[in-house]
Amino acid sequence: MTMYKRHPLAFLGLIEGPQTMGRGWPFWLCFAIIVVLAFLAPTQFGIKPYRVNEFLVSGFLAASLSILWGYAGILSLGQAAFFGVGGYVYGIIGINLFEVTGNTHLALVGGILAPTVFAAVVGAVMFYARLKGVYIAILMLVLSLLLETFMLQTADPNVYHVGDALLGGANGLRPASDIPSIAFGWGEAALEINGRREGFYYFALTLLIVVYLGLRMLLNSSFGYLLVAVREDSDRTETFGYDVRRIKLAVFCLSAVLAGLAGSLDTARINRVDPELVFSVSANIMVVIWVAVGGRKDLTTAILGAISLEWVYLWLTTSGSPEYATLVMGGILVVAMLIAPEGLFVWIGTRLGKLSGRVRRPLAKAKEAHQCRP
């Protein structure tokens, strides 16, 4: 009997598939060019890392909502709750242990693990209680606002502290000067990455590319197909024997991992975390706008939407009209939904795909005719 052996690198084929936009050499050529330009941006194009590092962090948060809302059909209006929990836990562990360890390994692990455990508890209650749709969206927003309300009343340093870390109420985690930047290694070999310098830019950019490619492989695997099946018809998926509740819980926890990573990176970037910055309505709604405008049903477009809109938001807030920035974001969402309900970058990508097909079809026919000649 002949045994079929799968090639050990066959999993790399999952990097492109029907669950993600962009296939073939034209897409990957454009991807490579964009990556090269992004790495050259600080040195060759004068891009200031302290301005754009925030955009890269936003990419992780957008990816977290894309896989949850776009692929699994679970809208969360409180995704920033995981972001905030990750940021606070990173800061608390960092303040207490950085002087001892000289690195932020445990702070990063804690900043990712804490929101994941939080998501597992909340998700288990929601999904095993069969909550769906708008109920989950509202519940998540309420949870985020409850976290904000609680953290705002933690100003008393004698009561609300974890070791040397003071929760600080509206002022945020204190002492802010002790919140460490990202640091890897041990002792004198430790490498600290300042969140306002080029080092953080290259670190976050590399990590975002690795996470993006890893998520593409995951979404084009059988797990990605299950997410789409749950989104399209969860009842029918369950009749085929799949535990829909477990699938929803898994993707909910995965989205919390990404949001917690984003929160940890953001706290390390600015050495600051406060309730209004991470748990407020504005913080939660902005994530939804990024993903909806870019295109929620595709990972690439969601990340592009976050980076693009963050750039617009920064331009508005630094050009003397910060009071109108949120209104403009809302206006962009309304216009995008009228023109391209599936997302602006999805709309652009679809048309580029059709244009590429029109070019390639005559070439294929000409090649076929040439091969048929005697």
N, C-alpha and C positions, 0 to 999 in steps of 0.2 A: 504494500500500500504506500502510495506517495504522499508524504506529509508536506503541506504548504507552510513554508517558513516566511514570516513577514520580515521585511528589511528592518534592521534596528533603527534606521533614521526615517522610517515611513511616517512617523508622527509629524515630521516637518511639513508634510504635504497638507496638513490641516491649517497651515498658516493662511491659506486662501480657500474659500469655499462659498457656498450659496448664502451662508448666514452673515457674511461680511462683504461690504462693497469693495471693489478693486481687485481685479484678477489679471494675470498675464503680465508680460514684460513691460507694457506701457505704464501700468500702475506702479510697478516696483522701480522702474526707472525714475518716475516722478518722485516716489518716496525717497529714493537714494539721494536725488538732487536736493530735496527739501531738508533731509537730515544733514547733508554736507553744508548747506547754507546756514542751517541752524547752529552748527558747531563753529562756523566761521563768523557768525553774526557779531559777537562781542569784540573780536579783534579786527575784522575787516569792514564792518558796516556801522561801527560806533554804537551798537545797541548796549544800553546800560543794564547790566544784570540786576541791579537792585530794583529796577522798574519791571522787568519781565519775569523774574523768578516767581512772582505771584501767579502769572499766567500758567506756568508749568504745573504748579501745585493744583490749580483749578482743573487741569486736565485729569488728574486722578479722581477728583470729586465728580466730574462729569461722567467719567467712565463708570463710576459706581452706580450712578442713577440710570445710565443707559442700559446696563445689563439687567437692572431690576425692573425698570419701567418699559424700556424699549423692547427687550427680548422676552421677559417673563410677564409683562403686562401688569406689574404691580406698581402703581403710582404711589410714591411717598412724598408728602409735602414737608417731611421733617428729616430729610437726609443729612442736614447740617448737624443734627443731634449727635450722630456718630462722629462727625468731624470734630465737634466740640469736645466730646468725651475723650477722643484720642489726643486732642491738643492738651487738655487739662492733665490727663494721666502722664503724658510725656513730660510736661513741665514739673509735675509733683515728683516723679521719680528722678528726673534730672537734677532738681534742686537738692534732693536728699542724698543722692549717690554719686554725683559727678566728682565731687572732691575726693571721694574714696576710690572710685574705679578709674577716673580719668577719661572715661568714654561714655557714650550714650547708648550702648547696646541694649541694656535692660530697659531704658526709657523708650526706645523705639519698639521693642517687643511689647512692653506694657501698653504703649499708645495704640498698637494694633490689636492686641488681645482683649483689652477692656471693652471697646465698642463691639467686638465680635461676640463676647459673652453677653453683653447687653442686648444685642440683636437676637441671640439665640433664645434668651428668656422672653423678650417681647414677641418675637416671631412665633415661638411655640404657642404662646397664649392666643395670638391672632389667627394663625393658620389652623390650629387644631380646634379653634372655636368656629372655624369656617367663615371668618370675616372676609369680605371681598370689597373691591372697588373703592368707592368714596369713603367707606368706613375706615379702611386702612390709611388712606391719605390724611383724613382728619385726625385720626388717633395719633399718627406720627407727628403731625404739626403740634397737637396739644402736648405730647410728651416733650417736644423740644422747648415749647414755651414754659412748661412746668420746670424744666431744668434751668431755664433762664431766670425764672422767678425765684427759684431756690438759691441759685448762685448769687443773685443780686442782694440777698439778705445775709450774706456770709461775711460781713465786714468786721465783725468782732474777732480780733486776732487770738483772744484767749479761748475762744470756743471752736472756731472754724479754722483748724490747721491740721496738716498731715505732716508730722515731723517738723522740719524747718520751713515747709511750704505753707504760706498763709493764703487762704482762698480769696480774701480781699474784696468780696462784694463786687460793686460796680467798677472798682479800680482794677479788677482782674488779679490773677495770680501774682503773689509777692513773695520774696523780693524778685522783681523782674530782672534785676542785674544778675541774679544767680541762675536764671533759666538758660541752660547751655545751648550752644549751637551743636549741630551734628558733629560727633567725634567718633572716629573708629581707631582701634588699636589699643595698646596698653603702654602705660608708663611714658617714657621719652619718645617711643615710637608712635604715639597716638597722633592722628591727623584730625585737626579741627577744621570744619568747613563753615566759614562765615556766611550767613544767609544773605548778605548784601553784596557778596563778591562773586567773581567769575567761577570760583570752585564750586559753589552751590549750584550755579547755573548748569555747569557740565554734569554734576552729579544728578540733579533732578531730571535733566534732559535724557541722560543715559537710562536712568531708572524708568522714566515714562516710556521710552522706546521699548525696553525689555518687557514691561508690564503690558504694553499695547500688543506686542507680538504674542506674548503668552496668552492674553485674553482672546486674540484671534483664533489661536489653536483650540482653546477651550470651547469657544462658541461654534466652531465648525466640527466639534466632536459630537458624539451621541448626546452628551449633556446639553449642548447648545440646541440640538433638535428637540430635546425634551422641553427646554424653556419655551421655544416657539410653539410647541404643541400645547403647553399649558396656557400660553397667551391666547392662542386662537380658539381653543375649546377645552377647558379644563375638565368638564364633565366627561367628554368623550375620551380624553386621555386616561381618565381614571377607569373607564370601562375596559381599557386594554391591560389593566393590572398594575398600572404605575401608581405609586403613592404620591399624589399631587401635593399633599401637605408637606411631605419631606423634601420634595423638589423645591417648593417655594421657600421653605426654611433654609435650604442650602444656599440658594441664590441671595436670599436676604442677608445671610451671614457673610457671604462673599462680598456683597456690596458694602457691608460694614467694615470689612478688612481694608478695602480700598479707601473708604472715607476716613477711617482711622489713620491710615498711612498719610493721607492728605493733611489731616489735622496735626499730626506729629511734625510733619515737614514744615507746616505753616508756623507752628509755635517755635520751632527751631530757627526758622527764617527770620522772624521779627523779634524773637525773645519776648513774646508777649501773648497772653490769651485772656480775654475778658468775656463775660456773658453776652453782652450786646453784639460783640463781634462774631460770635460763633453759634448762638442759639436763637437769634431774633427771627422775626417773620421775614425781614429783608434777606438775611443770610440763607434762609431756606428757599425763598421764592426765586432768588437769583439762579440757583442751581437748576430749577425747573425751566427757567427762561433759556439758559444756555443750551440745555439738551433739546428743548422743544424747537428752538430756532435753528439749531444746527441739524437736527434730525435724530429723534430718539431711538429709531429702530436700527441704527448702525453705530458701531463703536467709533469709527473714524470721524464721522460727521459730528457726533456728540462732542468729541474732544476739540475738533476744529471750532465748533460753536462756542465752547467755553473760552478758548484762547482769543478768538476774534472779539467776542462781546466784552471780555475783560479789558482788551485793548481799548475798545470804544468807551467803556466806563471810566478807565483811567484818564483817557483824553478829556472826557467831559468834566471829571472832577478836578483836573489840573489846569483847565482852560478858563477857569473863572465862573463856571456854571454848575457847581456841585449840587445845588438844590434841584436841578432839573434832570440829573443823571438817572435816577430811578424811574422818573416819568418817561424819559426817552427809551429806557430799556423796555418798559411796558408797551410803548408805541411800536417798537421794533417787533415785539412778540405778536401784537395784533396784525401788523402788516404782513409779517411772515406767515401767519396762519391763514390770511386771506389769499396770499399769492401761492404759497407752497405749504399746505397743511402737514406734509410729511417732513418738512425741514428744508431750509434753503440749500444746504450743501448736498442733501439727497437729490433735490431738484436739479442742481448743477451736475452732479455725478451721473444722474440718469440721462441727461441730455448729452453729456460727453460720451457716455457709453453707446448711445444711438448713433452719434456722429462717427465714432470709431468703427461701429458695425458697417455703416454705409461705405467707409473707405476700404475696409478689409474684404467685403463681399466681392467687389469687382476683381480685386487682386487674387482672391482665392479661385474665382472662376477662370481668370486668365491662366493661373498656374495649372488648373485642372485641364484646360484645353491644350496647354503646351505638353502635358504628360500624355495626352491621348493621341498626339500626332504620331504617325508611323515613322 
